Amino acid sequence: MTDSQLQTTETKAEIKSRLERLETLYDLSLDIFAAKNLDDLLRVVMSRVTSALGADRSTLFIVNQDAEILWSKVAQGTEPIILPMGVGLAGMVAASGETLNIPDAYLDDRFNSEIDKKTGYHTKTILCMPVKDREGNVVAVIQAINKIGGAFSEDDEDFLRALSAQIQLAIENSTLYQGLKELFESMIEALASTIDARHPTTAGHTNRVRNYSLEIAKEMGYSPADLEILNYAALLHDYGKIGVPEAILTKPGKLTDVEYEAMKRHANYTIEILSRIKFPKQYREIPNIAGHHHEKMDGSGYPDGLSGDNLHPLSRVMAVADVFDAMTSFREYRNPANPDKVLEMLKADSGTAFDGDAVDAFERYYHKSNLGDLIRDRNDEEKAALELARAETG
């Protein structure tokens, strides 16, 4: 092969490598904007780092400036690592904010070979680079080890520098998303707690319905996304009771027919109030799911007399959970029913009042968790507390 041909071959290889790296950066940018789970995203990012650099393995360290430590968020081929700031090559990079490109680790005084001795691994070349936020603070460190076929080049540094900006964006986006998600969840829980505050006798009902609903849905194989929607809908399923008059909501005795009709309107209020909230797109069905948990499969429920497939599947799940908890809990006008008998009632009404698959799933959960015994113990404790309170006030 002539020098000209050799040069042409090398040029083509370089162009191919650069195109592949540009494609990697482009793909990562799409992944970053679509990702909601930072852990999964960073595992993908580091896998692509290793491949694009032609390295044997890579590690991503997250830096905690306040605690002055860094730990391996993604560690390929090694156990998790925690380092003080300034210790080890990654710790030095975290402290200095400067890149280290070491062509021969054992000839560099900064390299600590103890880990190699423990693991039997032989480190040769190292490229270690900081990931900085917009203020210039080091938020992470990328470390690539043992480039196949030689030392890490300036092109490798340029590529990793571009990639570090993508990783910084990923961390920033994920942190922002997580913050907004936590704000959203805290607002949902705050809304739900207002009902417990108005109606102390049923305090705990919301969370139990939420827990039962999620267990039923898990038994039925619902996806994590569906479980998240159900979680929020269950927390808000009785929010419409905020529109029910206090005298009816807290009445110590049985409701009259007129009062019961007023109480039933809480389902309408739930739909009306929640429909005014601008839920993100993936949560738009929450008002529908939450407000229709009193509907029945045969159309005899309320507020809209929906039946069968016209009922949202998650409303059908919640209907089972809601009735079961209501009947097995204390109310002002009655004692709780035997949970075993309530389960038999649900089974008897399966396919007519209640979704058969949801009832079957609840029965499996009921037996696996010994739920009947747990409820009886809870009710015994509540009964003792009520009797003590009556004795102290009477």
N, C-alpha and C positions, 0 to 999 in steps of 0.2 A: 504494500500500500504506500503510495507517495505521500509526501508531507502535506500536499494540498488536499488529498483525499482524507488523510487523517484529521486535518484541521476542520474539514467539512463535517466529518462524522462527529467530532467533539462539539462543534457548533450546534448540530442537530440535537445532540444529547442534552446540551445546556438549554436549548429552546424548549425541548420536551419537558425537562425538569421544571423550568420556570412556569410553563403553562399548567403543569400538574399542581404546582403550588398556588398559582392564581385560582385554579378551580377549587382547591382546598379552602382557600380564604373565602371564596364566594359561597361555597356550600356551608361553611361555618357561619357566615353572616345570616344565611337563611335559618339555620338551626337556632341561632341565638334569638332571633326575633320571634320564633315560633315556640321556644322552650318556656316551660313554667317550672320545671323541676331542675334546679341547678346541679344537683348531684349527677343525674343522668347525662345532662349536657356536658359537664366537665369530663366525664369518662369518655364520651365521644371525642371531645376536643383533644384530650391527651393521646388517645389512640391515633388520631390523625397527625398529631405532632410527631409521634414516634415514626410513623410511616413516611411522612413528608421529609423528615430530616435524615432518614436512613439510619436511625438510632436503634440500639438494642432495647432500651427501655427509657421511660420518662416519668418524672414525678412532678406533681403540682402541689406546692405548699401554700397554705393560706396564712397570712400574717395578721397577728393581733398586736397592733402597736401599743395599746394600753397595757396589756399584760407582758409585752416584750417577748413574745414567743411566736413560733410558727409551727404548723403541723401539716402532715401530708394528707391533703384532701383526696388525691388520687395517687396511688403508689403502685406502679407496675413492677411485679417481680420481687417485692419486698414487703416486710411488715410495716404497719403504720409507724411514723416517725414524729417525735416532738422535739424541737430544738429551741434553746434560748436564743434570743437575738444576738447575732455576732458569732455564734458557734457553728462550726461546720461551714462548708462552702455556701450552702443555701442561706445559713444564718448571716454570713458575711455580706452576701448580696442584699439580703433584707435590710441590713443595717446601713450599708453604704449606698444602695441604689445603683450600683455599677455592675455591668455585665462581666462575667468571668468566662473566658474561653481557654481551656487548659488542654494542650495537645498531648501531654503525658502526665497523668495524675501522680505517678510515683516519683517524678522528678520535681514536683511542686510541693514546697514545704507546707502550704496551706491545706493540703489533702490529708485526711485522717483515714488510714487504711484499716482501722479496727473493725469496721463493719465488713470489709472484704474478708478479714481473717475469720470472723464469726460465720459468715455465710458461704465462704468458698468462692465467691464471685471475684472476678478480676477487673477492676475499673481501669480503663485506659484513657479515654478522652471524655471531657466534660464540657458542656455548654450550659451555663447557669445565668438566667436573665430575670430582672425584676419586672413585675407588672405594676404600673403606677396608675393612680386615679387622676382626675382632672386637676387636683391641687398638687400633684407630684408626690403624693404619699405612696409608699410601697404597700400594696394590698395583697400581693401574692408573688411567688417565685416559681419559675419554670426551670426544671433541671433535666437535660437530656444527657444520656450516658452512652458511650461506646458507639461512635458513628462507624458504620460498616464501610471498610475500605479506606480509612484514614482519619484525619482530624476534621473538626467542624470548621467550615470556611466562613468568610465574611458574608457570602450569600446566605449561608445558614443563619447567621446573626440577623441579617436584614429580614429574612422570612420570619424568624421567631419574634423579632421586634414588631412586625406587622400583626402577627398572631397574638402577641401580648395585648395589643390594643383591643382585639376582638374579645379576648378573655376578660379584660377589664369591663368591657361593655356587657358581657354576659353576667358577670358578678353584679354589676350595677343594676341591670334590668331585673335580675332575679331578686335582689334585695328590695327594689322598689315594688315589684309584684307581691313579694311576701308581706311587705309593710301594708300595702293596700288590702291584701287578703285578710290580714289580721284585723285591720280596721273594720272591714266588712263583717267579719265574724263577731267582733265585739259589739257592733251595732245590732246585729241579729239577736245576740244573747241578751243585750240590754232591753230590746223590745219585748222579748219573751218574758223577761223577769217582771215586767210591769203587770202582767196578768197574775203571776204568783203573788205580787204585792197587794193586788186588789182582792184576791180570793185565797187567803192563807190556807183554808181547809184543803184545797186542791193543789197546794204547793208541792212540787215534785212530779205532778202528773205530766207536765210538758217534757221533762227529761226522760221519764220512763217511757213515754210514747216514742220519743226519739230513739231511745236505746232498743226497744222492742222492734220498731220499724226497721232499723238498720240490721238487726240480727235476722229478721225475716228475709230482707232483701239479699243479704249475704248467702243465706241458705238457697235462695232462688237463683244465685249466680249473677246478680246485677254488677255492672262495671263500677270502678271507683268513681267515675264521673257521675253516674246515677246515684251512688251512695252519697256523694257530696250534695247533690240537689235535694235528695230526700232528707238529709240531715237538717238543712236550712228550712225546708217546708214543714218538717215535724216541729221544729222549734217555734214556728209561727202559726201552727195550725189552729190555735185558739185565740189568736190576737184580736179577732173581731169581738171578743167578750168585753173589750174596752168600751164598746158602744152599748152594752147591756146595762140597764139601770142597776145601781148598787143594791137596792132593796130586793131585786130578783136574784142577782148574782150571789148574794150572801144570805138568802133566806134560810133560816134554820130548819124549816119543815118542807114537805113535799110541795111542788109548784102546782098552781091551778092550771087548767087548760090554757087560759089566756096568758098566764105567766110563762108557761112552757113554750107557747108560740113565740113570745118575745125572746126567750132564751135561744130558740132555734135560729133566730135572725143573726146570731153571731157568725154563722157560716157565710151569710151574705156580706156582713161587714168585713170579714176576713178578706174576701175576694175584692171588695171595693177599695179597702184601704191599701192592701198590698199591690193592687193594680196601679196605684199612683206612684209607686216606687220605681225608679228607672233601673231595674235590675240589669246587669250585664247579659248579653245575648244568651249565654249558656244557662242562665237562671230564669229566663222569661216565663217558664211554666210554673214557677213556685206559687203564685197566687191561685192558679187552677188546682194544683195538687193539694195545697194546704186547705183551700176552701171547700173541697168536695170529699173530705174524709168521712162525712156522714151519709154519703150516697150508698145505695145498695145495688147489688148485681141485678135484681129484678125490677129496679126503677122505683121502689117504694121509699127511698131515702130523700134527703133534702140537702141543699136548697133548690136544686133544679130537676130533681127526679131523673137523673141520668142512669143509664143501665148498661150492662155488658161492656162492649168495646168502646162505648162512648165515654166510659170512665177512664181516666188516666191510670195506667198500671200502678204507679206509685201511690195514688190515692187509695187504691184497693188494698195495698199493703198497709197503709196507715190506718185504714178502717178497722182492720183486725186488731192492731196494736191499741188503738184508742178505746174500743169497746172492752177489750180484755182488761186494760188498766182501770177504766172507770168502774167496772163491775167488781174488781178485786180490791178496791180501795175504799176507805171510810168516806162517807158523805154525812152532811148534817142530819139527814133524815133516815139513814139506814147504816147497817154494818156491812162490811165487805162480804162478798160471796166466796164460797169455796173455789179456789182456782182450778181444781180438777173438774168441778162441775161446769165452770165457765168454759173450759176447753171443750168439754163434751157438747155444750151449747153451740160453740163455734162450728164444731164438726157437723152437728145436726143441721145447721143453716148454711153449710158449705154449698156453693153453687147457686143459692137463692139470694140470701142476704150478703154473703161474703164470697170473695174469690177463692175457689177451691185450692188452687196452687199456693196461695198465700197462707191459707189455713194449714195445709199440709206442711209447709215450711215452718210455720210457727210451732206446730206440734213437735217437729224434730228438734227445734231449738229448746222448747219447753222441757223435754225429757233429757236432752244432753246437759242442760244447765241446772237441772233440779230446781227449776223456777218455782214450782209449787211450794216447795219447802222454804225457799227464800222469801216468798211472799207471806207465807204463814208466820214466819219469824218476824218479819217487818210489821205485820199487823198486830201481833202480840205485843210488840214494843210500843206501837202507837196506842193500842188500847190501854196499856198500863199507864202511859203518859197522860192520856185523856182522863182516866179515873183519878189519877193523882191531882190533876189540875182542877177537876170538879170538887174533890175533897178539900182542897186548899181554899177554893172560892165559896164553898157551900157551908 
